[in-house]
């Protein structure tokens, strides 16, 4: 993450993604390696200066779960992210991402009333 957001950019992570890498989002969007790298590359400028605090890091077999809090500079809204990564032969093969804006977290405690 530090290399991706730092000087390395997408080149810093491209080699750790398998050729059949898949990234899954809650709304059903599934991106392959080239699509995900292109999306991240476009986003890097707007993420400049982002602080990432790792809250939990768990692993079980081929899976790693990372729970982070991410803040942009200048008081912009923060988010909490849970990434679930599948690692096979030293490369990321699948990733699931859940993002919740901190400002709306309380409303999500009663999502069934919305």
DSSP file (Angstrom, degrees, kcal/mol; ACC not computed):
  #  RESIDUE AA STRUCTURE BP1 BP2  ACC     N-H-->O    O-->H-N    N-H-->O    O-->H-N    TCO  KAPPA ALPHA  PHI   PSI    X-CA   Y-CA   Z-CA
    1    1 A X     >        0   0    0      0, 0.0     4,-2.6     0, 0.0     5,-0.2   0.000 360.0 360.0 360.0 -43.3    0.0    0.0    0.0
    2    2 A X  H  >  +     0   0    0      1,-0.2     4,-1.5     2,-0.2     6,-0.2   0.914 360.0  44.8 -62.9 -42.2    2.8    2.4    0.9
    3    3 A X  H  4>S+     0   0    0      2,-0.2     6,-1.2     1,-0.2     5,-0.7   0.883 112.1  52.3 -69.2 -37.9    4.6    1.7   -2.4
    4    4 A X  H  45S+     0   0    0      1,-0.2     5,-0.3     4,-0.2    -2,-0.2   0.931 117.5  37.3 -62.1 -46.6    1.4    2.0   -4.4
    5    5 A X  H  <5S+     0   0    0     -4,-2.6    44,-0.2     3,-0.1    -1,-0.2   0.674 119.1  57.4 -80.6 -17.5    0.5    5.4   -2.9
    6    6 A X  T ><5S-     0   0    0     -4,-1.5     3,-0.6    -5,-0.2    -3,-0.1   0.254 120.0 -50.4 -90.4-144.0    4.1    6.5   -2.9
    7    7 A X  T 3 5S+     0   0    0      1,-0.2    -4,-0.1     2,-0.1    -3,-0.1   0.717 124.8  66.5 -69.0 -22.7    6.7    6.8   -5.7
    8    8 A X  T > <S+     0   0    0     -5,-0.7     3,-0.8    -6,-0.2     4,-0.5   0.825  73.9 178.3 -72.9 -32.3    6.1    3.3   -7.0
    9    9 A X  T X   -     0   0    0     -6,-1.2     3,-1.6    -3,-0.6     4,-0.4  -0.193  64.8 -26.7  58.7-155.6    2.5    3.8   -8.2
   10   10 A X  T >> S+     0   0    0      1,-0.3     4,-2.1     2,-0.2     3,-1.3   0.782 133.8  68.8 -64.2 -26.0    0.8    0.8  -10.0
   11   11 A X  H <> S+     0   0    0     -3,-0.8     4,-0.6     1,-0.3    -1,-0.3   0.789  91.5  63.1 -61.9 -25.5    4.2   -0.5  -11.1
   12   12 A X  H <4 S+     0   0    0     -3,-1.6    -1,-0.3    -4,-0.5    -2,-0.2   0.737 116.9  25.7 -71.8 -22.2    4.9   -1.3   -7.4
   13   13 A X  H X4 S+     0   0    0     -3,-1.3     3,-1.7    -4,-0.4     4,-0.5   0.586  96.1  89.3-115.7 -15.3    2.0   -3.8   -7.2
   14   14 A X  H >< S+     0   0    0     -4,-2.1     3,-1.2     1,-0.3    -3,-0.1   0.863  87.2  54.2 -53.8 -40.5    1.6   -5.0  -10.8
   15   15 A X  T 3< S+     0   0    0     -4,-0.6    -1,-0.3     1,-0.2    -2,-0.1   0.657 103.5  55.7 -72.8 -15.2    4.1   -7.9  -10.3
   16   16 A X  T <  S+     0   0    0     -3,-1.7    76,-3.5    75,-0.1     2,-0.5   0.435  90.4  87.9 -96.6   1.2    2.3   -9.3   -7.2
   17   17 A X  E <  S-a   92   0A   0     -3,-1.2    76,-0.2    -4,-0.5    74,-0.0  -0.861  80.4-125.6 -97.9 130.4   -1.0   -9.6   -9.1
   18   18 A X  E >   -     0   0A   0     74,-2.8     3,-1.7    -2,-0.5    15,-0.1  -0.281  24.2-111.6 -67.6 160.0   -1.6  -12.9  -10.9
   19   19 A X  E 3  S+     0   0A   0      1,-0.3    14,-0.3    14,-0.1    15,-0.2   0.791 120.8  47.1 -64.4 -27.0   -2.5  -12.7  -14.6
   20   20 A X  E 3  S+     0   0A   0     12,-0.1    -1,-0.3    13,-0.1    -2,-0.1   0.098  84.2 151.7-101.2  23.3   -6.0  -14.0  -13.7
   21   21 A X  E <   -     0   0A   0     -3,-1.7    12,-0.7    71,-0.1     2,-0.4  -0.203  25.8-164.5 -53.4 139.1   -6.5  -11.6  -10.8
   22   22 A X  E     -aB  94  32A   0     71,-1.6    73,-2.0    10,-0.2     2,-0.5  -0.998   8.7-159.7-131.1 135.7  -10.1  -10.6  -10.0
   23   23 A X  E     -aB  95  31A   0      8,-2.6     8,-2.4    -2,-0.4     2,-0.4  -0.970  12.9-159.8-116.5 123.1  -11.2   -7.7   -7.9
   24   24 A X  E     -aB  96  30A   0     71,-3.5    73,-1.8    -2,-0.5     2,-0.3  -0.860   5.3-167.1-110.2 135.6  -14.8   -7.9   -6.5
   25   25 A X  E >   -a   97   0A   0      4,-2.1     3,-2.0    -2,-0.4    73,-0.1  -0.847  33.6-113.5-116.0 155.5  -16.9   -5.0   -5.3
   26   26 A X  T 3  S+     0   0    0     71,-0.7    72,-0.1    -2,-0.3    -1,-0.1   0.803 113.2  61.6 -59.1 -30.8  -20.2   -5.1   -3.3
   27   27 A X  T 3  S-     0   0    0      1,-0.1    -1,-0.3     2,-0.1    -3,-0.0   0.426 124.5 -99.6 -78.7   4.6  -22.2   -3.7   -6.1
   28   28 A X  S <  S+     0   0    0     -3,-2.0     2,-0.3     1,-0.3    -2,-0.1   0.368  74.3 145.4  98.1  -4.7  -21.3   -6.6   -8.3
   29   29 A X        -     0   0    0     -5,-0.0    -4,-2.1     1,-0.0     2,-0.5  -0.513  26.7-170.7 -69.3 128.3  -18.5   -5.0  -10.3
   30   30 A X  E     -B   24   0A   0     -2,-0.3     2,-0.4    -6,-0.2    -6,-0.2  -0.988   2.6-170.7-122.3 124.3  -15.7   -7.5  -11.1
   31   31 A X  E     -B   23   0A   0     -8,-2.4    -8,-2.6    -2,-0.5     2,-0.1  -0.901  13.1-139.4-116.5 144.5  -12.5   -6.1  -12.6
   32   32 A X  E  >  -B   22   0A   0     -2,-0.4     4,-2.8   -10,-0.2     5,-0.3  -0.289  42.5 -84.8 -87.1-178.1   -9.6   -8.1  -14.0
   33   33 A X  H  > S+     0   0    0    -12,-0.7     4,-2.6   -14,-0.3     5,-0.2   0.921 127.2  43.6 -56.4 -51.6   -5.9   -7.2  -13.5
   34   34 A X  H  > S+     0   0    0      1,-0.2     4,-2.1     2,-0.2    -1,-0.2   0.885 115.2  49.3 -67.2 -37.7   -5.6   -4.6  -16.3
   35   35 A X  H  > S+     0   0    0      2,-0.2     4,-2.3     1,-0.2    -1,-0.2   0.923 113.0  46.9 -65.6 -43.9   -9.0   -2.9  -15.4
   36   36 A X  H  X S+     0   0    0     -4,-2.8     4,-2.7     2,-0.2     5,-0.2   0.926 112.6  49.0 -65.0 -44.9   -8.1   -2.7  -11.7
   37   37 A X  H  X S+     0   0    0     -4,-2.6     4,-2.6    -5,-0.3    -1,-0.2   0.899 111.5  50.1 -61.7 -40.2   -4.6   -1.3  -12.4
   38   38 A X  H  X S+     0   0    0     -4,-2.1     4,-1.9    -5,-0.2    -1,-0.2   0.917 111.8  48.0 -64.1 -43.3   -6.1    1.3  -14.8
   39   39 A X  H  X S+     0   0    0     -4,-2.3     4,-1.4     2,-0.2    -2,-0.2   0.927 114.0  46.0 -62.5 -45.7   -8.7    2.4  -12.3
   40   40 A X  H  X S+     0   0    0     -4,-2.7     4,-1.4     1,-0.2     3,-0.3   0.911 108.9  55.7 -64.8 -42.0   -6.2    2.7   -9.5
   41   41 A X  H  < S+     0   0    0     -4,-2.6     4,-0.4     1,-0.2     3,-0.4   0.896 108.1  48.8 -57.6 -41.5   -3.8    4.6  -11.7
   42   42 A X  H  < S+     0   0    0     -4,-1.9     4,-0.3     1,-0.2     3,-0.3   0.812 112.9  49.0 -66.7 -30.3   -6.5    7.2  -12.5
   43   43 A X  H >X S+     0   0    0     -4,-1.4     4,-1.1    -3,-0.3     3,-0.5   0.666  85.6  87.3 -84.8 -17.9   -7.2    7.5   -8.7
   44   44 A X  G >< S+     0   0    0     -4,-1.4     3,-0.5    -3,-0.4     4,-0.3   0.840  84.8  54.1 -58.5 -37.9   -3.7    8.0   -7.4
   45   45 A X  G >4 S+     0   0    0     -4,-0.4     3,-1.1    -3,-0.3    -1,-0.2   0.909 109.5  47.6 -63.7 -40.3   -3.6   11.8   -7.9
   46   46 A X  G <4 S+     0   0    0     -3,-0.5    -1,-0.2    -4,-0.3    -2,-0.2   0.660 110.1  54.5 -75.3 -13.8   -6.8   12.3   -5.9
   47   47 A X  G X< S+     0   0    0     -4,-1.1     3,-2.2    -3,-0.5    -1,-0.2   0.368  76.2 135.8 -97.7   3.8   -5.4   10.0   -3.1
   48   48 A X  T <  S+     0   0    0     -3,-1.1    25,-0.4    -4,-0.3   -42,-0.1  -0.282  73.9  15.7 -56.5 130.1   -2.2   11.9   -2.7
   49   49 A X  T 3  S+     0   0    0      1,-0.3    -1,-0.3   -44,-0.2     2,-0.1   0.491  86.7 157.5  85.0   4.7   -1.4   12.4    1.0
   50   50 A X    <   -     0   0    0     -3,-2.2     2,-0.5    22,-0.1    -1,-0.3  -0.383  33.0-143.9 -64.8 137.1   -3.8    9.7    2.2
   51   51 A X  E     -C   71   0A   0     20,-3.3    20,-2.5    -2,-0.1     2,-0.5  -0.884  11.4-161.2-101.8 133.4   -3.0    8.3    5.6
   52   52 A X  E     -C   70   0A   0     -2,-0.5     2,-0.6    18,-0.2    18,-0.2  -0.967   4.4-169.2-119.7 121.1   -3.7    4.6    6.1
   53   53 A X  E     -C   69   0A   0     16,-3.0    16,-2.3    -2,-0.5     2,-0.6  -0.945  16.9-141.5-110.2 119.0   -4.0    3.2    9.6
   54   54 A X  E     +C   68   0A   0     -2,-0.6    14,-0.2    14,-0.2     3,-0.1  -0.708  24.3 173.4 -81.5 118.9   -4.1   -0.7    9.8
   55   55 A X  E     +     0   0A   0     12,-3.0     2,-0.3    -2,-0.6    13,-0.2   0.828  66.9   7.1 -93.1 -40.1   -6.6   -1.6   12.5
   56   56 A X  E     -C   67   0A   0     11,-1.7    11,-2.6     2,-0.0     2,-0.4  -0.998  54.5-172.9-145.3 143.2   -6.5   -5.4   12.0
   57   57 A X  E     +C   66   0A   0     -2,-0.3     2,-0.3     9,-0.2     9,-0.2  -0.947  18.3 171.2-137.9 114.7   -4.5   -7.8   10.0
   58   58 A X  E     -C   65   0A   0      7,-2.7     7,-2.9    -2,-0.4     2,-0.3  -0.914  10.6-169.8-125.9 148.7   -5.6  -11.4    9.9
   59   59 A X  E     +C   64   0A   0     -2,-0.3     2,-0.3     5,-0.2     5,-0.2  -0.996  10.9 173.1-139.8 149.1   -4.6  -14.5    7.9
   60   60 A X  E >   -C   63   0A   0      3,-2.6     3,-2.1    -2,-0.3     2,-0.2  -0.815  65.4 -54.7-153.3 107.3   -5.9  -18.0    7.5
   61   61 A X  T 3  S-     0   0    0     -2,-0.3    -1,-0.1     1,-0.3    26,-0.0  -0.423 125.8  -6.7  61.3-121.9   -4.3  -20.3    4.9
   62   62 A X  T 3  S+     0   0    0     -2,-0.2    25,-3.4    -3,-0.1     2,-0.4   0.410 121.0  88.6 -84.7   1.5   -4.4  -18.5    1.5
   63   63 A X  E <   -CD  60  86A   0     -3,-2.1    -3,-2.6    23,-0.2     2,-0.4  -0.822  49.5-174.3-112.7 142.8   -6.5  -15.6    2.8
   64   64 A X  E     -CD  59  85A   0     21,-2.4    21,-3.2    -2,-0.4     2,-0.5  -0.997   8.2-160.2-129.3 134.9   -5.5  -12.3    4.4
   65   65 A X  E     -CD  58  84A   0     -7,-2.9    -7,-2.7    -2,-0.4     2,-0.5  -0.970   6.6-171.3-116.9 128.0   -8.0   -9.7    5.8
   66   66 A X  E     -CD  57  83A   0     17,-2.7    17,-2.7    -2,-0.5     2,-0.6  -0.979   5.0-167.5-123.4 121.8   -6.9   -6.1    6.3
   67   67 A X  E     +CD  56  82A   0    -11,-2.6   -12,-3.0    -2,-0.5   -11,-1.7  -0.939  22.3 171.1-108.8 116.1   -9.1   -3.7    8.1
   68   68 A X  E     -CD  54  81A   0     13,-2.9    13,-2.7    -2,-0.6     2,-0.4  -0.870  33.5-142.9-127.8 157.3   -8.0   -0.1    7.6
   69   69 A X  E     -CD  53  80A   0    -16,-2.3   -16,-3.0    -2,-0.3     2,-0.4  -0.986  25.5-164.0-113.5 130.3   -9.0    3.5    8.3
   70   70 A X  E     -CD  52  79A   0      9,-3.0     9,-2.3    -2,-0.4     2,-0.4  -0.960   7.5-175.0-123.8 132.5   -8.1    5.9    5.5
   71   71 A X  E     -C   51   0A   0    -20,-2.5   -20,-3.3    -2,-0.4     2,-0.3  -0.983  14.1-147.5-128.8 134.7   -8.0    9.7    5.7
   72   72 A X        -     0   0    0     -2,-0.4     3,-0.4     4,-0.4     4,-0.4  -0.656  36.3 -97.6 -90.5 155.3   -7.3   12.2    3.1
   73   73 A X  S >  S+     0   0    0    -25,-0.4     3,-1.0    -2,-0.3    -1,-0.1  -0.125  99.4  41.9 -66.3 169.5   -5.5   15.5    4.0
   74   74 A X  T 3  S-     0   0    0      1,-0.2    -1,-0.2     2,-0.0    -2,-0.0   0.759 127.0 -69.2  65.7  29.7   -7.4   18.7    4.8
   75   75 A X  T 3  S+     0   0    0     -3,-0.4    -1,-0.2     1,-0.2    -2,-0.1   0.658  81.5 161.0  70.1  16.2  -10.2   17.2    6.8
   76   76 A X    <   -     0   0    0     -3,-1.0    -4,-0.4    -4,-0.4    -1,-0.2  -0.316  54.1 -74.9 -65.8 156.7  -11.8   15.4    3.9
   77   77 A X        -     0   0    0     -6,-0.1    -5,-0.3     1,-0.1     2,-0.2  -0.190  50.9-137.3 -57.1 142.1  -14.2   12.6    4.9
   78   78 A X        -     0   0    0     -7,-0.1    24,-2.2    -3,-0.1    25,-0.5  -0.535  13.4-152.7 -95.4 165.5  -12.5    9.4    6.0
   79   79 A X  E     -DE  70 101A   0     -9,-2.3    -9,-3.0    22,-0.3     2,-0.4  -0.935  10.5-139.6-133.4 157.3  -13.4    5.8    5.1
   80   80 A X  E     -DE  69 100A   0     20,-2.6    20,-2.7    -2,-0.3     2,-0.4  -0.976  26.5-167.6-114.5 134.8  -13.0    2.4    6.7
   81   81 A X  E     -DE  68  99A   0    -13,-2.7   -13,-2.9    -2,-0.4     2,-0.5  -0.964  17.2-164.0-128.9 138.3  -12.1   -0.4    4.4
   82   82 A X  E     -DE  67  98A   0     16,-2.5    16,-2.3    -2,-0.4     2,-0.5  -0.985  14.0-171.7-117.8 119.0  -12.0   -4.2    4.7
   83   83 A X  E     -DE  66  97A   0    -17,-2.7   -17,-2.7    -2,-0.5     2,-0.5  -0.932   7.2-164.5-109.2 131.3   -9.9   -6.0    2.0
   84   84 A X  E     -DE  65  96A   0     12,-2.6    12,-2.5    -2,-0.5     2,-0.4  -0.979  14.6-170.9-114.7 121.2  -10.0   -9.7    1.7
   85   85 A X  E     -DE  64  95A   0    -21,-3.2   -21,-2.4    -2,-0.5     2,-0.5  -0.916  16.3-152.6-118.4 136.7   -7.1  -11.0   -0.4
   86   86 A X  E     -DE  63  94A   0      8,-2.8     7,-2.9    -2,-0.4     8,-1.2  -0.936  15.6-163.3-105.3 128.9   -6.5  -14.5   -1.7
   87   87 A X  E     + E   0  92A   0    -25,-3.4     2,-0.4    -2,-0.5     5,-0.2  -0.954  10.5 177.2-117.5 125.6   -2.8  -15.3   -2.2
   88   88 A X  E >  S- E   0  91A   0      3,-2.8     3,-1.7    -2,-0.5    -2,-0.0  -0.995  72.1 -12.5-129.1 126.9   -1.7  -18.2   -4.4
   89   89 A X  T 3  S-     0   0    0     -2,-0.4    -1,-0.1     1,-0.3     3,-0.1   0.857 129.9 -52.4  51.7  40.0    1.9  -19.0   -5.1
   90   90 A X  T 3  S+     0   0    0      1,-0.2     2,-0.3   -72,-0.0    -1,-0.3   0.553 119.3 100.3  79.0   8.0    3.0  -15.6   -3.7
   91   91 A X  E <  S- E   0  88A   0     -3,-1.7    -3,-2.8   -74,-0.0     2,-0.5  -0.942  77.8-110.7-126.8 150.1    0.6  -13.6   -5.9
   92   92 A X  E     +aE  17  87A   0    -76,-3.5   -74,-2.8    -2,-0.3    -5,-0.2  -0.654  37.1 170.1 -74.5 124.4   -2.8  -12.0   -5.2
   93   93 A X  E     +     0   0A   0     -7,-2.9   -71,-1.6    -2,-0.5     2,-0.3   0.704  63.9  14.8-107.1 -29.2   -5.3  -13.9   -7.2
   94   94 A X  E     -aE  22  86A   0     -8,-1.2    -8,-2.8   -73,-0.2    -1,-0.4  -0.993  59.4-171.9-146.1 150.8   -8.6  -12.4   -5.8
   95   95 A X  E     -aE  23  85A   0    -73,-2.0   -71,-3.5    -2,-0.3     2,-0.4  -0.989   5.3-166.0-145.7 135.7   -9.5   -9.4   -3.8
   96   96 A X  E     -aE  24  84A   0    -12,-2.5   -12,-2.6    -2,-0.3     2,-0.4  -0.958  13.4-164.0-117.9 139.8  -12.8   -8.3   -2.2
   97   97 A X  E     -aE  25  83A   0    -73,-1.8   -71,-0.7    -2,-0.4     2,-0.5  -0.987  12.1-175.3-133.2 129.0  -13.2   -4.8   -1.0
   98   98 A X  E     - E   0  82A   0    -16,-2.3   -16,-2.5    -2,-0.4     2,-0.4  -0.991  11.2-172.6-120.8 126.6  -15.8   -3.2    1.3
   99   99 A X  E     - E   0  81A   0     -2,-0.5     2,-0.4   -18,-0.2   -18,-0.2  -0.969   6.5-179.3-124.2 131.4  -15.7    0.5    1.9
  100  100 A X  E     - E   0  80A   0    -20,-2.7   -20,-2.6    -2,-0.4     2,-0.2  -0.980  27.5-128.8-131.2 122.4  -17.8    2.5    4.4
  101  101 A X  E >   - E   0  79A   0     -2,-0.4     3,-1.0   -22,-0.2     4,-0.4  -0.507  17.7-137.8 -64.4 131.4  -17.6    6.3    4.7
  102  102 A X  G >  S+     0   0    0    -24,-2.2     3,-1.3     1,-0.3     4,-0.4   0.870  99.8  62.0 -59.6 -37.8  -17.0    7.1    8.4
  103  103 A X  G 3  S+     0   0    0    -25,-0.5    -1,-0.3     1,-0.3     3,-0.2   0.764 110.9  37.6 -62.8 -26.3  -19.5    9.9    8.3
  104  104 A X  G <> S+     0   0    0     -3,-1.0     4,-1.1     1,-0.1    -1,-0.3   0.302  85.2 103.6-107.9   9.6  -22.4    7.6    7.4
  105  105 A X  T X4 S+     0   0    0     -3,-1.3     3,-0.6    -4,-0.4     4,-0.4   0.883  77.1  55.5 -60.9 -40.5  -21.4    4.6    9.5
  106  106 A X  G >4 S+     0   0    0     -4,-0.4     3,-1.5     1,-0.2     4,-0.4   0.896 103.5  54.7 -61.7 -40.4  -24.1    5.3   12.2
  107  107 A X  G >4 S+     0   0    0      1,-0.3     3,-1.0    -3,-0.2    -1,-0.2   0.802 101.2  60.6 -62.7 -28.3  -26.9    5.2    9.6
  108  108 A X  G X< S+     0   0    0     -4,-1.1     3,-1.1    -3,-0.6    -1,-0.3   0.583  83.9  78.1 -77.8  -8.7  -25.7    1.8    8.5
  109  109 A X  G <  S+     0   0    0     -3,-1.5    -1,-0.2    -4,-0.4    -2,-0.2   0.762 107.1  31.6 -68.7 -23.1  -26.4    0.4   12.0
  110  110 A X  G X  S+     0   0    0     -3,-1.0     3,-2.2    -4,-0.4     4,-0.4  -0.346  75.2 148.8-125.9  50.5  -30.1    0.3   11.1
  111  111 A X  G X   +     0   0    0     -3,-1.1     3,-1.3     1,-0.3    -1,-0.1   0.767  66.2  66.5 -57.8 -28.3  -29.8   -0.3    7.3
  112  112 A X  G 3  S+     0   0    0      1,-0.3    -1,-0.3     2,-0.1    -4,-0.1   0.676  97.0  55.7 -70.9 -15.9  -33.1   -2.3    7.4
  113  113 A X  G <         0   0    0     -3,-2.2    -1,-0.3     1,-0.2    -2,-0.2   0.532 360.0 360.0 -89.9  -7.5  -34.9    0.9    8.2
  114  114 A X    <         0   0    0     -3,-1.3    -1,-0.2    -4,-0.4    -2,-0.1   0.493 360.0 360.0 -74.9 360.0  -33.6    2.9    5.2
